[in-house]
C-alpha cells in the first residue's frame, strides 16, 4: 500500500513543555487509522502536528509525498486532509446524508455507498438530523479503524485495530487508565 501520510520522529512542544517525544506513524491509501491513549498521552497534539495546527519543532510530516512539516494548516487542508477534533463536531442542523456530503467536494475512496456498508445504522437514519443521533452514532458519522496507542507522548502500540480489540489485557489496561477515544485524521485518496 502507498503511504499518504507519514510522520517521522515528531518532537512537539507547547512553550517549554515537551509533549511529543519521537512520534512516528503512517496512514496508507484508503485506510482509516485510530490514535488512542489516556488523557494527556499526546493524541490531540499528534493530530494537530500532522495537520499544521501545532507544528513540530523537529521531525517530518509528509502528505501525498510532499514535505508539509512547515506548511500552514489551510494549505494542508487544501490537499484534502480532514481533522475531526474531540467532541465529534458534526453539523447538528444537517441530516446524516447532508453531513456526509460536506467533504465530497474532494475525491476519495469514501463514497456514500462505502460509508453505508461500513455503518448501516447511518443508512437507516440518513434523513435524521445529526443532533438527534446517539453519541456512538455521531462518532460513526465523524469516523473509524488500524490503531496507534500513545502514552506520555510516545507510540506504545501500533497495529491492526482488530488485533487490538482482541487484546483484552491491553484494552482493559487502557480502560482503567481513563483512556478516551482519540482525534482522527481522515485522508482521501490522492
N, C-alpha and C positions, 0 to 999 in steps of 0.2 A: 504494500500500500504506500501511497505517496503522503508524506507529512505535509499538511497545510499550515500547521503551526508547530514551531519548535522553540523551546526556551532552554537555554544553557546557562547554568551556574548563576541564576539571578540573585543579586545581593541588593535588597531594597531597604531603605531607611525612611522613617518619619522623623525629621530633625536628626537628633543624635541617636535615636532608638533604632537599633539594627533588627529588622523584622524578618526578612527572608535571608536564609543562610545557604545559598547554593542550590536553589530550586531548579531542577531540570525536568522537563516533561515534553510530550508531543501529542498532537492530535492528528490522526490520519484522515484522508478524504472520506467524507460520508459518515464519519464516526462521531458519536456523542460521548463526551468524557465528563465524569463527575469528579469534583475536587471536594474531599471530605476531611473532617477533622473537628476536634473540640473547639470551643470558643477560644479565640486568641491564637489558634495554631498557624494562621497566616493565609487562610483560604482567600479572603477578600483581597488582601494585599497582592497575592499571586495574580488573581484575575485582573485587578487594577493595573498591575505592572504589565500584563500581556496586552491590554487594550490602550495603554498610554495615559491612563489617569494618574498613576503614581509610578513614574519611570524608575527603573532600577539604576543604582549607581554603577553597578558592574554587571557583567553578563550580557547575553544577547538574546533578542527575540526575533524570530523570522516568521513571516506570514506569507504564504504562497511563494517562498523562496526569496523574499525581499527582507532585508535587514530593517525592521521597523522599530528598533530599540529606542531611538531618539525622536520618533515621529509623534506629532500631537494626536490626541485621541480622535479628533474629527477626521484626520487623514486616514487613520487606521479604520475607522468606521466606513470610510469611502471604499475600502476593499471588500466590504460586506460582512465585517465582523460584528456580531451581536453580543450584548452583555446583559444578563439577567441578574440584577442585584438581589440581595436578600429581601424578602417581602413580596416576591413574585412580580409585582409591577405590571399586571395586566391592565387593559383598558376596561374598567368596570362597566361603563355605559355601553360598550360594544358587545355584540353577540360573540359566542365562541368562534363562529365562522369569520366574522369581521376581524377578530383578534388575530386569527391565523393568516388572514390575507395581508395584514400590515407589512410583514417583511417580504412579501412575494415580489416586490419590485426587483429583488436580486435573484438571479437564477441559482439553483442548487438542487441537491438530491431530496430535500424535504418538501415535497409537494403535498397537497391535501390528502390524496389517496394514501400516501405512506404514513401520514400522521393518523388518519382514521384507522388504518390497520394496526398501528402500534398502540393507539389509545382509543379503542372502540367506544368507550364511555363518552368521549368528546363528540364522536359522530352522533350519538344518541341525543346529545344536548347542544348541538350546533346552533340552534335558534335561541338558546337561553343567554341572558346577559352574563358576562364574565363575573360580575359581583355576586351572582346568585349561585355560583359553584361552591362546593366544599373546598377546604384548604388543599386537600390532595388533588382534587380536580383542577384547581388553579395551578398547582405545581406541574401537573401534566401539560396544561396549556402553556406554561412557561418553558418546560424541558423534558429529559434524561436518558444514560447508560454506562465503557472502560472506566476505571476509578483510580484516583490518586488520593492517598490519605496523608495529610500533613500533621506534624506535631512540632511545636516550637520552631516554626519556620523552615522545617526540613521535610522532604518526602520520606515517609516511613513505610509506605506500601504503594506499589504500582502493579496493576494487573487488571484482569477482566472483572467487571462488576459482578458477573455471575459467580465467579470463584470467590469473590469477597462475600457474597450473600451466603455461600456455603460454609464459610469460615466462622462458625458460631462463636468461637472463642474471641476472635478479633472483633466481631460485631458487638458482642456483649461488653468487651473492654471499652469500645468506643461509646456505647450507650451509657455505660457507667461513668464516663468522663464528661458527660454533658455535651456530647457531640451534636452539632446541628448540621442539617443539610447545608450544602455549600452554595456558593456562587457558581455560575456556569458560563462558559463562553461557547457560543454556537457559531460555527463557521460553515458557510455554504461552500459547495464545490466551486472551484475557480477554474 
